[in-house]
């Protein structure tokens, strides 16, 4: 089952005194804050986990239809490591 931003905003709205539109705005602003800060540094949220930016190296790739080989360029990626607290709750 997937949970969407609308699902999260609805849950926030139903459990607090915040309207649904305000909870959607809050969620969007939070995500925007995370994305903008990830451009410059790693982010750690206590009790949730950490977002770390890393560069994946270039590597060979292949078109599955034609078999033609090409080079996949290096690029920045984001890795999320879940906190021990959440790991312990899940397992």
N, C-alpha and C positions, 0 to 999 in steps of 0.2 A: 504494500500500500504506500503510495506517495503522499506526502504532505506538501501542500502548496503554500505560497505566501498568504493567499486569501484564507486558508485554513488556520494558519498561525494568527493572523490578524483577527479573525473571528473568535478564536479561543481567548486571545488577550482581551478583546472587547467584552466577552461574556463573563470573564473572571475578574474584571476591574470595572471602574466607573468611567471608562474611556469609551467614546463612541467608536463605531467600526471604522469610520473614515479617519479618525485620529489615530487609531491603532495601526491602520495601514500606513499612514504617514510616518509614524514612529518606526515601524519595521523597515520601511524604505530608507529612512534617514540613517538607521543603524547599519544597514547593508552598505549604503553609500559611504559612511564613515569608515567601515572596514576596508572597502575596496580602495578608497583614497589613501588610507594609511599603509596598505600593503604595497603601494608603489615605492615607498621609501624604507620600510622596516617590517620586521616580523611582528605579529600580534599574538599575545597570550591572554586568554580569558580564564581566570581562575574558576575551576569547577567545570569548565567546558572543554578546553583544549587550546592548542596553538596552531596558528596559520604561519607557515614558513614558505618564503619564496626561494626557489632554486632554479638553476639553469640546467635543462636536460641537454646532454651532448648531442651533436649531430650523429646520425646513424643511417645505415643503408636501408632502403625500403624497396618494395616491389609492387607493381600494379598486378593484382590477382588475375585480372582478365587477360592482359597482354603478356605478363611476365617481365615487362620492361623494368629494369632497375633504375633507381634514382636516389639522390641523397636527401634525406629529411633534415632540414637545418635545425641548429640548436635554437631553443626558445625558453623563455621564462615560464615557469609553472608554479602552481601553489600546492602545497601539501598540507593536509590537516591531520594533526596527531591528537587523538582524543585523550582527555585527562584520565588519570588512574581512577579517580572517583567514579566516572561514568563507566569505565571498563569493569570495575568491581560491581556496579549495580546491574550491568547487563549479564554478567556471567554468574 
